[in-house]
């Protein structure tokens, strides 16, 4: 078939290009270690003593120093830090023996107390433009100060405890290359300083999965009022993630993910699957991602998977509107998949059938500023066009009213919209300790297009709207609404209506404890969906820890409430957050919600976090389910790790059909 040949030609070209990029990116040499003549940058926190040239200095304010590397010594904490002294004394006693020293490094993370920060209220009000006074000047040099994953306190560059297990962890981890940090900035050496670009650059570095936090400073130059040196301080995270899933001794999987391979910012993901009941028993899923190619914010991905139930090869390249400074976005992807599909009948029987197909997708979009380019909350109009095609080589029998989801088809979509994006810095929202960029603004867009398939042509449309911001003295509220449908012979089909509201309160402090409340309400309704199309009540859209294969239907309501208490105490070096939750959900299949079963679950748990250990967040959860159907899967006790979470942004995405899920 011509379409199949087209896929083969495009696919081979993309795979060749990606292979060449991988080879080139892997050939980058590691940077040399520090020499005695190299300059070192120190960010010294307020109320801190430092020894420089054997003289003791006290710094009243946050200060950045650039000194020869051989002049710097470990800095000592200022006075008035009672709990920090407690850990220091304990460290002194335990380090008298080798075993004690190793034990201290394993069990404890010295608290990073800042008397000034303790007096600050929750950072939920709109941030002031701290970079405005540098506007119009030029950047002379960009200096990158990187903090190791273990034994450091961000942004305090003077503290470095590289002993014992800290030294072992840092020795295994490849520190992010300086040029990788620089290519994620929106400005270069010699550029004019634009405050919005500086703020966006700081955010773009913080969003990298292998960076815990980032902060930008400007350093004055003696006798030069027209130029400044830009200093960016970053803290790496342990980039190797080990995870997996377990069903039984004969069915499990193991995931090893390196999100910062060799410190180059590229990702290598490996997943090993084992299922004794299948042939072959062992499967593999892999991904290699090359991020931000040549400072273009273009990512390239190559995916490969093979197992007893599916085989997939996929390649894609493109970039989104990761910042309001990006003027154009787009992408291209090709895929070949062979899969054994499973369909659960109402009787409880599972049937299997085989599909094999080629898929291609491409899109392009451009943004136009409709407000001042210097405004932080810049308004934009965006226009996009996209299309996709799927060609089935093997599939079940199809007809006008049977297995419509397996039609050979292509679709062309046009999309137009407006958005306004800004961010406010906060903390203790979805992460523990790191700076979080909370999106505020709105997005409105309309999509229209036409699908061409084997039996008929039909039109498609959707409208979506999203808005979020802080309520006065209450907290943060974000709501999303979307509706869309195909249209054929004057009537709608395969439509969906989705709405969601998210809220989190301001941070309340009681003594040394901090509290925050979260609420999420979601509603999804399928409009004239096909008989074999369902949504489920599980995972993020269900009851935590409760799952059943019959929790499915064409409309769903789910409510999640959670209260979190951030503890001032450290348990074996871990910062601790305690939480209590209540989840409620209803799933219905073509009948009234009033006739459907209400499912609910309640529980308590703890999230543990430590910058100095491999795991990002460790979750321990106990749940109780008052009423559950027979045969449902209940995880009343759950233990595992959780990756960093982020709130959805108000960016303009690719033109696409609204997903029914």
Secondary structure by P-SEA (a helix, b strand, c coil): caaaaaaaaaaaaaaaaaaaaaaaaaaccccccccccbbbbbbccccbbbbcccbbbbbccbbbbbcccccccbbbbbccaaaaaaaaaaaaaaaccaaaaaaaaaccccccccccccccccccccccccccccccccccbbbbbbbccccccccccccccccaaaaaaaaacccccaaaaaaaccccccccccaaaaaaaaaaaaacccccbbbbbbbbbcccccbbbbbbbbbbcccccccccccccccbbbbbbbcccccccbbbbbbbbbbccccccbbbbbbbbbcccccccbbbbbbbbbcccbbbbbbbccccccccccccccccccbbbbbbbbbbccccbbbbbbbbbbbbbbbbbbbbbccccccccccccccccccbbbbbccccccccccccccccbbbbbbbbbcbbbbbbbbccccccccbbbbbbbcccccccccccccccccccbbbbbbbbbbcccbbbbbbbbbbccccccccccbbbbbbbbbbbccccccccbbbbbbbbbbbbbbcccccccccccccccccccccccccccccbbbbbbbbbbbbcccccccbbbbbccccccccccccccccbbbbbccccbbbbbbccccccbbbbbbbcccccccccccccccccccccccccccccccccccccc
